Structure formats: structure tokens, C-alpha cells
Amino acid sequence: EHAAKVAAPKPSSQRAGTKQAMLTAMLQRPEGATIAEIVEATAWQAHSARGVISGVLKKKLGLVVGSTKEDGRGSVYRIT
């Protein structure tokens, strides 16, 4: 089902309108996004949202995603 895994990250070729594309857009905003906001927007479980951030965005697409703790919001994730 899946093609052979390639070591080099692929250029960002996300389909528009997918939950992954929505997540990427949320993380690119200046205010970033919390796990709770991602869960609400995508209807994913929290562990799934974190998995997509670390697995797909960081490892597969090679994006740099950072997190900061903010008062009143908790951990906020952003693509840097």
C-alpha cells in the first residue's frame, strides 16, 4: 500500500483541505496552536495530534515545530 520509504524529506506536498493541511496552517499562525485547539479543529485525539506533529510534520516533511509554555494556554506549538 505504501511506497518504499525515502530517507530525504519530501518537499511540502500537502493536499489542500485536509486535516493535516489545517494543522499546518494553524501552526504557521503567529499565535500558534495548543493541542486542545488542534483536537477541537480536527476531531483527533490528543495523542494523534501530537503524533502527526512529531511524525509527519517533523520527520516526514522536515518542518521545525517548536513549543512554548504560555500562561493561560499551556503548551503552544508553532512552525518556526
mmCIF file of the N, C-alpha and C atoms, coordinates in Angstrom:
data_MODEL
# 
_entry.id   MODEL 
# 
loop_
_atom_site.group_PDB 
_atom_site.id 
_atom_site.type_symbol 
_atom_site.label_atom_id 
_atom_site.label_alt_id 
_atom_site.label_comp_id 
_atom_site.label_asym_id 
_atom_site.label_entity_id 
_atom_site.label_seq_id 
_atom_site.pdbx_PDB_ins_code 
_atom_site.Cartn_x 
_atom_site.Cartn_y 
_atom_site.Cartn_z 
_atom_site.occupancy 
_atom_site.B_iso_or_equiv 
_atom_site.pdbx_formal_charge 
_atom_site.auth_seq_id 
_atom_site.auth_comp_id 
_atom_site.auth_asym_id 
_atom_site.auth_atom_id 
_atom_site.pdbx_PDB_model_num 
ATOM 1   N N  . GLU A 1 1  ? 0.826   -1.194 0.000  1.00 0.00 ? 1  GLU A N  1 
ATOM 2   C CA . GLU A 1 1  ? 0.000   0.000  0.000  1.00 0.00 ? 1  GLU A CA 1 
ATOM 3   C C  . GLU A 1 1  ? 0.868   1.256  0.000  1.00 0.00 ? 1  GLU A C  1 
ATOM 4   N N  . HIS A 1 2  ? 1.883   1.290  0.881  1.00 0.00 ? 2  HIS A N  1 
ATOM 5   C CA . HIS A 1 2  ? 2.766   2.457  0.929  1.00 0.00 ? 2  HIS A CA 1 
ATOM 6   C C  . HIS A 1 2  ? 3.971   2.224  0.029  1.00 0.00 ? 2  HIS A C  1 
ATOM 7   N N  . ALA A 1 3  ? 4.418   3.281  -0.635 1.00 0.00 ? 3  ALA A N  1 
ATOM 8   C CA . ALA A 1 3  ? 5.618   3.179  -1.464 1.00 0.00 ? 3  ALA A CA 1 
ATOM 9   C C  . ALA A 1 3  ? 6.826   3.039  -0.544 1.00 0.00 ? 3  ALA A C  1 
ATOM 10  N N  . ALA A 1 4  ? 7.940   2.646  -1.099 1.00 0.00 ? 4  ALA A N  1 
ATOM 11  C CA . ALA A 1 4  ? 9.164   2.490  -0.306 1.00 0.00 ? 4  ALA A CA 1 
ATOM 12  C C  . ALA A 1 4  ? 9.495   3.811  0.381  1.00 0.00 ? 4  ALA A C  1 
ATOM 13  N N  . LYS A 1 5  ? 9.955   3.714  1.637  1.00 0.00 ? 5  LYS A N  1 
ATOM 14  C CA . LYS A 1 5  ? 10.269  4.932  2.378  1.00 0.00 ? 5  LYS A CA 1 
ATOM 15  C C  . LYS A 1 5  ? 11.547  5.559  1.844  1.00 0.00 ? 5  LYS A C  1 
ATOM 16  N N  . VAL A 1 6  ? 11.515  6.860  1.674  1.00 0.00 ? 6  VAL A N  1 
ATOM 17  C CA . VAL A 1 6  ? 12.661  7.601  1.162  1.00 0.00 ? 6  VAL A CA 1 
ATOM 18  C C  . VAL A 1 6  ? 13.287  8.341  2.340  1.00 0.00 ? 6  VAL A C  1 
ATOM 19  N N  . ALA A 1 7  ? 14.595  8.354  2.434  1.00 0.00 ? 7  ALA A N  1 
ATOM 20  C CA . ALA A 1 7  ? 15.293  8.968  3.563  1.00 0.00 ? 7  ALA A CA 1 
ATOM 21  C C  . ALA A 1 7  ? 15.151  10.490 3.574  1.00 0.00 ? 7  ALA A C  1 
ATOM 22  N N  . ALA A 1 8  ? 15.259  11.124 2.416  1.00 0.00 ? 8  ALA A N  1 
ATOM 23  C CA . ALA A 1 8  ? 15.202  12.584 2.360  1.00 0.00 ? 8  ALA A CA 1 
ATOM 24  C C  . ALA A 1 8  ? 13.757  13.058 2.515  1.00 0.00 ? 8  ALA A C  1 
ATOM 25  N N  . PRO A 1 9  ? 13.547  14.128 3.307  1.00 0.00 ? 9  PRO A N  1 
ATOM 26  C CA . PRO A 1 9  ? 12.184  14.648 3.420  1.00 0.00 ? 9  PRO A CA 1 
ATOM 27  C C  . PRO A 1 9  ? 11.695  15.184 2.082  1.00 0.00 ? 9  PRO A C  1 
ATOM 28  N N  . LYS A 1 10 ? 10.440  14.919 1.796  1.00 0.00 ? 10 LYS A N  1 
ATOM 29  C CA . LYS A 1 10 ? 9.862   15.385 0.535  1.00 0.00 ? 10 LYS A CA 1 
ATOM 30  C C  . LYS A 1 10 ? 9.528   16.867 0.652  1.00 0.00 ? 10 LYS A C  1 
ATOM 31  N N  . PRO A 1 11 ? 9.529   17.585 -0.452 1.00 0.00 ? 11 PRO A N  1 
ATOM 32  C CA . PRO A 1 11 ? 9.045   18.966 -0.385 1.00 0.00 ? 11 PRO A CA 1 
ATOM 33  C C  . PRO A 1 11 ? 7.576   18.950 0.036  1.00 0.00 ? 11 PRO A C  1 
ATOM 34  N N  . SER A 1 12 ? 7.167   19.967 0.739  1.00 0.00 ? 12 SER A N  1 
ATOM 35  C CA . SER A 1 12 ? 5.819   20.004 1.297  1.00 0.00 ? 12 SER A CA 1 
ATOM 36  C C  . SER A 1 12 ? 4.780   19.891 0.180  1.00 0.00 ? 12 SER A C  1 
ATOM 37  N N  . SER A 1 13 ? 4.202   18.712 0.052  1.00 0.00 ? 13 SER A N  1 
ATOM 38  C CA . SER A 1 13 ? 3.203   18.490 -0.989 1.00 0.00 ? 13 SER A CA 1 
ATOM 39  C C  . SER A 1 13 ? 1.917   18.022 -0.334 1.00 0.00 ? 13 SER A C  1 
ATOM 40  N N  . GLN A 1 14 ? 1.344   18.905 0.482  1.00 0.00 ? 14 GLN A N  1 
ATOM 41  C CA . GLN A 1 14 ? 0.117   18.562 1.175  1.00 0.00 ? 14 GLN A CA 1 
ATOM 42  C C  . GLN A 1 14 ? -1.072  18.909 0.298  1.00 0.00 ? 14 GLN A C  1 
ATOM 43  N N  . ARG A 1 15 ? -2.098  18.060 0.387  1.00 0.00 ? 15 ARG A N  1 
ATOM 44  C CA . ARG A 1 15 ? -3.334  18.368 -0.333 1.00 0.00 ? 15 ARG A CA 1 
ATOM 45  C C  . ARG A 1 15 ? -4.090  19.433 0.451  1.00 0.00 ? 15 ARG A C  1 
ATOM 46  N N  . ALA A 1 16 ? -4.655  20.379 -0.261 1.00 0.00 ? 16 ALA A N  1 
ATOM 47  C CA . ALA A 1 16 ? -5.441  21.424 0.387  1.00 0.00 ? 16 ALA A CA 1 
ATOM 48  C C  . ALA A 1 16 ? -6.723  20.825 0.952  1.00 0.00 ? 16 ALA A C  1 
ATOM 49  N N  . GLY A 1 17 ? -7.186  21.373 2.067  1.00 0.00 ? 17 GLY A N  1 
ATOM 50  C CA . GLY A 1 17 ? -8.457  20.951 2.638  1.00 0.00 ? 17 GLY A CA 1 
ATOM 51  C C  . GLY A 1 17 ? -8.381  19.721 3.527  1.00 0.00 ? 17 GLY A C  1 
ATOM 52  N N  . THR A 1 18 ? -7.192  19.154 3.744  1.00 0.00 ? 18 THR A N  1 
ATOM 53  C CA . THR A 1 18 ? -7.073  18.003 4.627  1.00 0.00 ? 18 THR A CA 1 
ATOM 54  C C  . THR A 1 18 ? -6.854  18.481 6.060  1.00 0.00 ? 18 THR A C  1 
ATOM 55  N N  . LYS A 1 19 ? -7.055  17.575 7.008  1.00 0.00 ? 19 LYS A N  1 
ATOM 56  C CA . LYS A 1 19 ? -6.807  17.920 8.411  1.00 0.00 ? 19 LYS A CA 1 
ATOM 57  C C  . LYS A 1 19 ? -5.331  18.240 8.625  1.00 0.00 ? 19 LYS A C  1 
ATOM 58  N N  . GLN A 1 20 ? -4.460  17.524 7.911  1.00 0.00 ? 20 GLN A N  1 
ATOM 59  C CA . GLN A 1 20 ? -3.028  17.797 8.021  1.00 0.00 ? 20 GLN A CA 1 
ATOM 60  C C  . GLN A 1 20 ? -2.708  19.203 7.527  1.00 0.00 ? 20 GLN A C  1 
ATOM 61  N N  . ALA A 1 21 ? -3.328  19.609 6.422  1.00 0.00 ? 21 ALA A N  1 
ATOM 62  C CA . ALA A 1 21 ? -3.120  20.967 5.900  1.00 0.00 ? 21 ALA A CA 1 
ATOM 63  C C  . ALA A 1 21 ? -3.669  22.003 6.880  1.00 0.00 ? 21 ALA A C  1 
ATOM 64  N N  . MET A 1 22 ? -4.818  21.691 7.513  1.00 0.00 ? 22 MET A N  1 
ATOM 65  C CA . MET A 1 22 ? -5.409  22.583 8.502  1.00 0.00 ? 22 MET A CA 1 
ATOM 66  C C  . MET A 1 22 ? -4.464  22.729 9.699  1.00 0.00 ? 22 MET A C  1 
ATOM 67  N N  . LEU A 1 23 ? -3.891  21.609 10.147 1.00 0.00 ? 23 LEU A N  1 
ATOM 68  C CA . LEU A 1 23 ? -2.953  21.628 11.266 1.00 0.00 ? 23 LEU A CA 1 
ATOM 69  C C  . LEU A 1 23 ? -1.734  22.479 10.925 1.00 0.00 ? 23 LEU A C  1 
ATOM 70  N N  . THR A 1 24 ? -1.186  22.305 9.727  1.00 0.00 ? 24 THR A N  1 
ATOM 71  C CA . THR A 1 24 ? -0.024  23.082 9.300  1.00 0.00 ? 24 THR A CA 1 
ATOM 72  C C  . THR A 1 24 ? -0.352  24.573 9.307  1.00 0.00 ? 24 THR A C  1 
ATOM 73  N N  . ALA A 1 25 ? -1.527  24.932 8.804  1.00 0.00 ? 25 ALA A N  1 
ATOM 74  C CA . ALA A 1 25 ? -1.935  26.342 8.772  1.00 0.00 ? 25 ALA A CA 1 
ATOM 75  C C  . ALA A 1 25 ? -2.071  26.900 10.188 1.00 0.00 ? 25 ALA A C  1 
ATOM 76  N N  . MET A 1 26 ? -2.616  26.091 11.105 1.00 0.00 ? 26 MET A N  1 
ATOM 77  C CA . MET A 1 26 ? -2.769  26.539 12.497 1.00 0.00 ? 26 MET A CA 1 
ATOM 78  C C  . MET A 1 26 ? -1.402  26.796 13.138 1.00 0.00 ? 26 MET A C  1 
ATOM 79  N N  . LEU A 1 27 ? -0.448  25.929 12.854 1.00 0.00 ? 27 LEU A N  1 
ATOM 80  C CA . LEU A 1 27 ? 0.879   26.060 13.462 1.00 0.00 ? 27 LEU A CA 1 
ATOM 81  C C  . LEU A 1 27 ? 1.687   27.185 12.838 1.00 0.00 ? 27 LEU A C  1 
ATOM 82  N N  . GLN A 1 28 ? 1.298   27.633 11.636 1.00 0.00 ? 28 GLN A N  1 
ATOM 83  C CA . GLN A 1 28 ? 2.006   28.726 10.978 1.00 0.00 ? 28 GLN A CA 1 
ATOM 84  C C  . GLN A 1 28 ? 1.496   30.091 11.436 1.00 0.00 ? 28 GLN A C  1 
ATOM 85  N N  . ARG A 1 29 ? 0.358   30.122 12.131 1.00 0.00 ? 29 ARG A N  1 
ATOM 86  C CA . ARG A 1 29 ? -0.173  31.404 12.614 1.00 0.00 ? 29 ARG A CA 1 
ATOM 87  C C  . ARG A 1 29 ? 0.768   31.984 13.671 1.00 0.00 ? 29 ARG A C  1 
ATOM 88  N N  . PRO A 1 30 ? 0.818   33.313 13.789 1.00 0.00 ? 30 PRO A N  1 
ATOM 89  C CA . PRO A 1 30 ? 1.689   33.915 14.819 1.00 0.00 ? 30 PRO A CA 1 
ATOM 90  C C  . PRO A 1 30 ? 1.353   33.421 16.228 1.00 0.00 ? 30 PRO A C  1 
ATOM 91  N N  . GLU A 1 31 ? 0.068   33.184 16.500 1.00 0.00 ? 31 GLU A N  1 
ATOM 92  C CA . GLU A 1 31 ? -0.322  32.730 17.845 1.00 0.00 ? 31 GLU A CA 1 
ATOM 93  C C  . GLU A 1 31 ? -0.160  31.229 18.033 1.00 0.00 ? 31 GLU A C  1 
ATOM 94  N N  . GLY A 1 32 ? 0.174   30.503 16.959 1.00 0.00 ? 32 GLY A N  1 
ATOM 95  C CA . GLY A 1 32 ? 0.368   29.060 17.060 1.00 0.00 ? 32 GLY A CA 1 
ATOM 96  C C  . GLY A 1 32 ? -0.925  28.343 17.412 1.00 0.00 ? 32 GLY A C  1 
ATOM 97  N N  . ALA A 1 33 ? -0.808  27.153 18.009 1.00 0.00 ? 33 ALA A N  1 
ATOM 98  C CA . ALA A 1 33 ? -1.985  26.375 18.386 1.00 0.00 ? 33 ALA A CA 1 
ATOM 99  C C  . ALA A 1 33 ? -1.636  25.449 19.545 1.00 0.00 ? 33 ALA A C  1 
ATOM 100 N N  . THR A 1 34 ? -2.609  25.255 20.435 1.00 0.00 ? 34 THR A N  1 
ATOM 101 C CA . THR A 1 34 ? -2.439  24.293 21.526 1.00 0.00 ? 34 THR A CA 1 
ATOM 102 C C  . THR A 1 34 ? -3.001  22.952 21.078 1.00 0.00 ? 34 THR A C  1 
ATOM 103 N N  . ILE A 1 35 ? -2.662  21.892 21.813 1.00 0.00 ? 35 ILE A N  1 
ATOM 104 C CA . ILE A 1 35 ? -3.211  20.571 21.499 1.00 0.00 ? 35 ILE A CA 1 
ATOM 105 C C  . ILE A 1 35 ? -4.737  20.623 21.583 1.00 0.00 ? 35 ILE A C  1 
ATOM 106 N N  . ALA A 1 36 ? -5.263  21.329 22.587 1.00 0.00 ? 36 ALA A N  1 
ATOM 107 C CA . ALA A 1 36 ? -6.727  21.418 22.736 1.00 0.00 ? 36 ALA A CA 1 
ATOM 108 C C  . ALA A 1 36 ? -7.365  22.074 21.515 1.00 0.00 ? 36 ALA A C  1 
ATOM 109 N N  . GLU A 1 37 ? -6.741  23.111 20.985 1.00 0.00 ? 37 GLU A N  1 
ATOM 110 C CA . GLU A 1 37 ? -7.276  23.791 19.798 1.00 0.00 ? 37 GLU A CA 1 
ATOM 111 C C  . GLU A 1 37 ? -7.199  22.881 18.576 1.00 0.00 ? 37 GLU A C  1 
ATOM 112 N N  . ILE A 1 38 ? -6.105  22.121 18.464 1.00 0.00 ? 38 ILE A N  1 
ATOM 113 C CA . ILE A 1 38 ? -5.943  21.193 17.337 1.00 0.00 ? 38 ILE A CA 1 
ATOM 114 C C  . ILE A 1 38 ? -6.997  20.087 17.416 1.00 0.00 ? 38 ILE A C  1 
ATOM 115 N N  . VAL A 1 39 ? -7.211  19.542 18.626 1.00 0.00 ? 39 VAL A N  1 
ATOM 116 C CA . VAL A 1 39 ? -8.215  18.487 18.835 1.00 0.00 ? 39 VAL A CA 1 
ATOM 117 C C  . VAL A 1 39 ? -9.596  18.996 18.449 1.00 0.00 ? 39 VAL A C  1 
ATOM 118 N N  . GLU A 1 40 ? -9.912  20.227 18.855 1.00 0.00 ? 40 GLU A N  1 
ATOM 119 C CA . GLU A 1 40 ? -11.225 20.808 18.549 1.00 0.00 ? 40 GLU A CA 1 
ATOM 120 C C  . GLU A 1 40 ? -11.411 21.002 17.044 1.00 0.00 ? 40 GLU A C  1 
ATOM 121 N N  . ALA A 1 41 ? -10.354 21.457 16.366 1.00 0.00 ? 41 ALA A N  1 
ATOM 122 C CA . ALA A 1 41 ? -10.454 21.754 14.933 1.00 0.00 ? 41 ALA A CA 1 
ATOM 123 C C  . ALA A 1 41 ? -10.482 20.493 14.073 1.00 0.00 ? 41 ALA A C  1 
ATOM 124 N N  . THR A 1 42 ? -9.760  19.443 14.504 1.00 0.00 ? 42 THR A N  1 
ATOM 125 C CA . THR A 1 42 ? -9.607  18.260 13.657 1.00 0.00 ? 42 THR A CA 1 
ATOM 126 C C  . THR A 1 42 ? -10.451 17.069 14.101 1.00 0.00 ? 42 THR A C  1 
ATOM 127 N N  . ALA A 1 43 ? -10.949 17.089 15.330 1.00 0.00 ? 43 ALA A N  1 
ATOM 128 C CA . ALA A 1 43 ? -11.673 15.959 15.933 1.00 0.00 ? 43 ALA A CA 1 
ATOM 129 C C  . ALA A 1 43 ? -10.761 14.748 16.134 1.00 0.00 ? 43 ALA A C  1 
ATOM 130 N N  . TRP A 1 44 ? -9.430  14.995 16.194 1.00 0.00 ? 44 TRP A N  1 
ATOM 131 C CA . TRP A 1 44 ? -8.478  13.930 16.510 1.00 0.00 ? 44 TRP A CA 1 
ATOM 132 C C  . TRP A 1 44 ? -8.367  13.798 18.015 1.00 0.00 ? 44 TRP A C  1 
ATOM 133 N N  . GLN A 1 45 ? -7.857  12.657 18.475 1.00 0.00 ? 45 GLN A N  1 
ATOM 134 C CA . GLN A 1 45 ? -7.472  12.505 19.873 1.00 0.00 ? 45 GLN A CA 1 
ATOM 135 C C  . GLN A 1 45 ? -6.175  13.296 20.087 1.00 0.00 ? 45 GLN A C  1 
ATOM 136 N N  . ALA A 1 46 ? -5.915  13.686 21.347 1.00 0.00 ? 46 ALA A N  1 
ATOM 137 C CA . ALA A 1 46 ? -4.713  14.466 21.646 1.00 0.00 ? 46 ALA A CA 1 
ATOM 138 C C  . ALA A 1 46 ? -3.443  13.724 21.243 1.00 0.00 ? 46 ALA A C  1 
ATOM 139 N N  . HIS A 1 47 ? -3.385  12.410 21.508 1.00 0.00 ? 47 HIS A N  1 
ATOM 140 C CA . HIS A 1 47 ? -2.170  11.654 21.160 1.00 0.00 ? 47 HIS A CA 1 
ATOM 141 C C  . HIS A 1 47 ? -1.986  11.578 19.642 1.00 0.00 ? 47 HIS A C  1 
ATOM 142 N N  . SER A 1 48 ? -3.084  11.587 18.910 1.00 0.00 ? 48 SER A N  1 
ATOM 143 C CA . SER A 1 48 ? -2.986  11.573 17.438 1.00 0.00 ? 48 SER A CA 1 
ATOM 144 C C  . SER A 1 48 ? -2.428  12.903 16.930 1.00 0.00 ? 48 SER A C  1 
ATOM 145 N N  . ALA A 1 49 ? -2.889  13.998 17.523 1.00 0.00 ? 49 ALA A N  1 
ATOM 146 C CA . ALA A 1 49 ? -2.404  15.321 17.122 1.00 0.00 ? 49 ALA A CA 1 
ATOM 147 C C  . ALA A 1 49 ? -0.900  15.428 17.373 1.00 0.00 ? 49 ALA A C  1 
ATOM 148 N N  . ARG A 1 50 ? -0.460  14.980 18.553 1.00 0.00 ? 50 ARG A N  1 
ATOM 149 C CA . ARG A 1 50 ? 0.974   15.021 18.859 1.00 0.00 ? 50 ARG A CA 1 
ATOM 150 C C  . ARG A 1 50 ? 1.757   14.108 17.915 1.00 0.00 ? 50 ARG A C  1 
ATOM 151 N N  . GLY A 1 51 ? 1.170   12.968 17.576 1.00 0.00 ? 51 GLY A N  1 
ATOM 152 C CA . GLY A 1 51 ? 1.827   12.033 16.663 1.00 0.00 ? 51 GLY A CA 1 
ATOM 153 C C  . GLY A 1 51 ? 2.015   12.612 15.274 1.00 0.00 ? 51 GLY A C  1 
ATOM 154 N N  . VAL A 1 52 ? 1.005   13.332 14.788 1.00 0.00 ? 52 VAL A N  1 
ATOM 155 C CA . VAL A 1 52 ? 1.119   13.960 13.463 1.00 0.00 ? 52 VAL A CA 1 
ATOM 156 C C  . VAL A 1 52 ? 2.188   15.047 13.496 1.00 0.00 ? 52 VAL A C  1 
ATOM 157 N N  . ILE A 1 53 ? 2.235   15.813 14.590 1.00 0.00 ? 53 ILE A N  1 
ATOM 158 C CA . ILE A 1 53 ? 3.257   16.865 14.706 1.00 0.00 ? 53 ILE A CA 1 
ATOM 159 C C  . ILE A 1 53 ? 4.649   16.250 14.669 1.00 0.00 ? 53 ILE A C  1 
ATOM 160 N N  . SER A 1 54 ? 4.894   15.226 15.493 1.00 0.00 ? 54 SER A N  1 
ATOM 161 C CA . SER A 1 54 ? 6.250   14.672 15.561 1.00 0.00 ? 54 SER A CA 1 
ATOM 162 C C  . SER A 1 54 ? 6.561   13.760 14.375 1.00 0.00 ? 54 SER A C  1 
ATOM 163 N N  . GLY A 1 55 ? 5.612   12.964 13.939 1.00 0.00 ? 55 GLY A N  1 
ATOM 164 C CA . GLY A 1 55 ? 5.878   12.003 12.879 1.00 0.00 ? 55 GLY A CA 1 
ATOM 165 C C  . GLY A 1 55 ? 5.821   12.589 11.489 1.00 0.00 ? 55 GLY A C  1 
ATOM 166 N N  . VAL A 1 56 ? 4.698   13.203 11.155 1.00 0.00 ? 56 VAL A N  1 
ATOM 167 C CA . VAL A 1 56 ? 4.502   13.685 9.787  1.00 0.00 ? 56 VAL A CA 1 
ATOM 168 C C  . VAL A 1 56 ? 5.203   15.022 9.565  1.00 0.00 ? 56 VAL A C  1 
ATOM 169 N N  . LEU A 1 57 ? 4.895   16.002 10.410 1.00 0.00 ? 57 LEU A N  1 
ATOM 170 C CA . LEU A 1 57 ? 5.428   17.342 10.153 1.00 0.00 ? 57 LEU A CA 1 
ATOM 171 C C  . LEU A 1 57 ? 6.936   17.408 10.374 1.00 0.00 ? 57 LEU A C  1 
ATOM 172 N N  . LYS A 1 58 ? 7.405   16.867 11.520 1.00 0.00 ? 58 LYS A N  1 
ATOM 173 C CA . LYS A 1 58 ? 8.836   16.962 11.825 1.00 0.00 ? 58 LYS A CA 1 
ATOM 174 C C  . LYS A 1 58 ? 9.660   15.970 11.012 1.00 0.00 ? 58 LYS A C  1 
ATOM 175 N N  . LYS A 1 59 ? 9.315   14.681 11.105 1.00 0.00 ? 59 LYS A N  1 
ATOM 176 C CA . LYS A 1 59 ? 10.161  13.654 10.489 1.00 0.00 ? 59 LYS A CA 1 
ATOM 177 C C  . LYS A 1 59 ? 9.945   13.532 8.989  1.00 0.00 ? 59 LYS A C  1 
ATOM 178 N N  . LYS A 1 60 ? 8.698   13.423 8.558  1.00 0.00 ? 60 LYS A N  1 
ATOM 179 C CA . LYS A 1 60 ? 8.428   13.166 7.140  1.00 0.00 ? 60 LYS A CA 1 
ATOM 180 C C  . LYS A 1 60 ? 8.607   14.425 6.287  1.00 0.00 ? 60 LYS A C  1 
ATOM 181 N N  . LEU A 1 61 ? 8.057   15.559 6.751  1.00 0.00 ? 61 LEU A N  1 
ATOM 182 C CA . LEU A 1 61 ? 8.129   16.786 5.950  1.00 0.00 ? 61 LEU A CA 1 
ATOM 183 C C  . LEU A 1 61 ? 9.322   17.661 6.308  1.00 0.00 ? 61 LEU A C  1 
ATOM 184 N N  . GLY A 1 62 ? 10.008  17.344 7.413  1.00 0.00 ? 62 GLY A N  1 
ATOM 185 C CA . GLY A 1 62 ? 11.201  18.095 7.784  1.00 0.00 ? 62 GLY A CA 1 
ATOM 186 C C  . GLY A 1 62 ? 10.941  19.492 8.309  1.00 0.00 ? 62 GLY A C  1 
ATOM 187 N N  . LEU A 1 63 ? 9.724   19.753 8.794  1.00 0.00 ? 63 LEU A N  1 
ATOM 188 C CA . LEU A 1 63 ? 9.412   21.076 9.337  1.00 0.00 ? 63 LEU A CA 1 
ATOM 189 C C  . LEU A 1 63 ? 9.939   21.177 10.766 1.00 0.00 ? 63 LEU A C  1 
ATOM 190 N N  . VAL A 1 64 ? 10.284  22.392 11.189 1.00 0.00 ? 64 VAL A N  1 
ATOM 191 C CA . VAL A 1 64 ? 10.757  22.616 12.554 1.00 0.00 ? 64 VAL A CA 1 
ATOM 192 C C  . VAL A 1 64 ? 9.576   23.132 13.367 1.00 0.00 ? 64 VAL A C  1 
ATOM 193 N N  . VAL A 1 65 ? 9.123   22.299 14.308 1.00 0.00 ? 65 VAL A N  1 
ATOM 194 C CA . VAL A 1 65 ? 7.979   22.664 15.144 1.00 0.00 ? 65 VAL A CA 1 
ATOM 195 C C  . VAL A 1 65 ? 8.479   22.831 16.572 1.00 0.00 ? 65 VAL A C  1 
ATOM 196 N N  . GLY A 1 66 ? 8.273   24.027 17.120 1.00 0.00 ? 66 GLY A N  1 
ATOM 197 C CA . GLY A 1 66 ? 8.688   24.299 18.488 1.00 0.00 ? 66 GLY A CA 1 
ATOM 198 C C  . GLY A 1 66 ? 7.480   24.475 19.381 1.00 0.00 ? 66 GLY A C  1 
ATOM 199 N N  . SER A 1 67 ? 7.703   24.328 20.688 1.00 0.00 ? 67 SER A N  1 
ATOM 200 C CA . SER A 1 67 ? 6.599   24.569 21.623 1.00 0.00 ? 67 SER A CA 1 
ATOM 201 C C  . SER A 1 67 ? 7.094   25.459 22.745 1.00 0.00 ? 67 SER A C  1 
ATOM 202 N N  . THR A 1 68 ? 6.193   26.311 23.219 1.00 0.00 ? 68 THR A N  1 
ATOM 203 C CA . THR A 1 68 ? 6.491   27.188 24.349 1.00 0.00 ? 68 THR A CA 1 
ATOM 204 C C  . THR A 1 68 ? 5.338   27.089 25.328 1.00 0.00 ? 68 THR A C  1 
ATOM 205 N N  . LYS A 1 69 ? 5.633   27.296 26.606 1.00 0.00 ? 69 LYS A N  1 
ATOM 206 C CA . LYS A 1 69 ? 4.579   27.321 27.625 1.00 0.00 ? 69 LYS A CA 1 
ATOM 207 C C  . LYS A 1 69 ? 4.109   28.770 27.770 1.00 0.00 ? 69 LYS A C  1 
ATOM 208 N N  . GLU A 1 70 ? 2.801   28.974 27.671 1.00 0.00 ? 70 GLU A N  1 
ATOM 209 C CA . GLU A 1 70 ? 2.253   30.319 27.809 1.00 0.00 ? 70 GLU A CA 1 
ATOM 210 C C  . GLU A 1 70 ? 1.203   30.321 28.911 1.00 0.00 ? 70 GLU A C  1 
ATOM 211 N N  . ASP A 1 71 ? 1.222   31.360 29.731 1.00 0.00 ? 71 ASP A N  1 
ATOM 212 C CA . ASP A 1 71 ? 0.239   31.474 30.812 1.00 0.00 ? 71 ASP A CA 1 
ATOM 213 C C  . ASP A 1 71 ? -1.168  31.493 30.240 1.00 0.00 ? 71 ASP A C  1 
ATOM 214 N N  . GLY A 1 72 ? -2.039  30.681 30.778 1.00 0.00 ? 72 GLY A N  1 
ATOM 215 C CA . GLY A 1 72 ? -3.427  30.644 30.355 1.00 0.00 ? 72 GLY A CA 1 
ATOM 216 C C  . GLY A 1 72 ? -3.699  29.746 29.172 1.00 0.00 ? 72 GLY A C  1 
ATOM 217 N N  . ARG A 1 73 ? -2.647  29.334 28.439 1.00 0.00 ? 73 ARG A N  1 
ATOM 218 C CA . ARG A 1 73 ? -2.851  28.460 27.276 1.00 0.00 ? 73 ARG A CA 1 
ATOM 219 C C  . ARG A 1 73 ? -2.126  27.134 27.398 1.00 0.00 ? 73 ARG A C  1 
ATOM 220 N N  . GLY A 1 74 ? -1.054  27.091 28.181 1.00 0.00 ? 74 GLY A N  1 
ATOM 221 C CA . GLY A 1 74 ? -0.265  25.867 28.280 1.00 0.00 ? 74 GLY A CA 1 
ATOM 222 C C  . GLY A 1 74 ? 0.736   25.785 27.135 1.00 0.00 ? 74 GLY A C  1 
ATOM 223 N N  . SER A 1 75 ? 1.009   24.572 26.650 1.00 0.00 ? 75 SER A N  1 
ATOM 224 C CA . SER A 1 75 ? 1.984   24.395 25.569 1.00 0.00 ? 75 SER A CA 1 
ATOM 225 C C  . SER A 1 75 ? 1.385   24.863 24.246 1.00 0.00 ? 75 SER A C  1 
ATOM 226 N N  . VAL A 1 76 ? 2.088   25.764 23.599 1.00 0.00 ? 76 VAL A N  1 
ATOM 227 C CA . VAL A 1 76 ? 1.652   26.296 22.306 1.00 0.00 ? 76 VAL A CA 1 
ATOM 228 C C  . VAL A 1 76 ? 2.685   25.889 21.262 1.00 0.00 ? 76 VAL A C  1 
ATOM 229 N N  . TYR A 1 77 ? 2.216   25.277 20.198 1.00 0.00 ? 77 TYR A N  1 
ATOM 230 C CA . TYR A 1 77 ? 3.081   24.755 19.136 1.00 0.00 ? 77 TYR A CA 1 
ATOM 231 C C  . TYR A 1 77 ? 3.072   25.701 17.952 1.00 0.00 ? 77 TYR A C  1 
ATOM 232 N N  . ARG A 1 78 ? 4.266   25.887 17.353 1.00 0.00 ? 78 ARG A N  1 
ATOM 233 C CA . ARG A 1 78 ? 4.399   26.744 16.176 1.00 0.00 ? 78 ARG A CA 1 
ATOM 234 C C  . ARG A 1 78 ? 5.431   26.146 15.231 1.00 0.00 ? 78 ARG A C  1 
ATOM 235 N N  . ILE A 1 79 ? 5.209   26.343 13.930 1.00 0.00 ? 79 ILE A N  1 
ATOM 236 C CA . ILE A 1 79 ? 6.241   26.011 12.937 1.00 0.00 ? 79 ILE A CA 1 
ATOM 237 C C  . ILE A 1 79 ? 7.173   27.205 12.904 1.00 0.00 ? 79 ILE A C  1 
ATOM 238 N N  . THR A 1 80 ? 8.460   26.947 13.171 1.00 0.00 ? 80 THR A N  1 
ATOM 239 C CA . THR A 1 80 ? 9.420   28.052 13.259 1.00 0.00 ? 80 THR A CA 1 
ATOM 240 C C  . THR A 1 80 ? 10.204  28.202 11.967 1.00 0.00 ? 80 THR A C  1 
# 
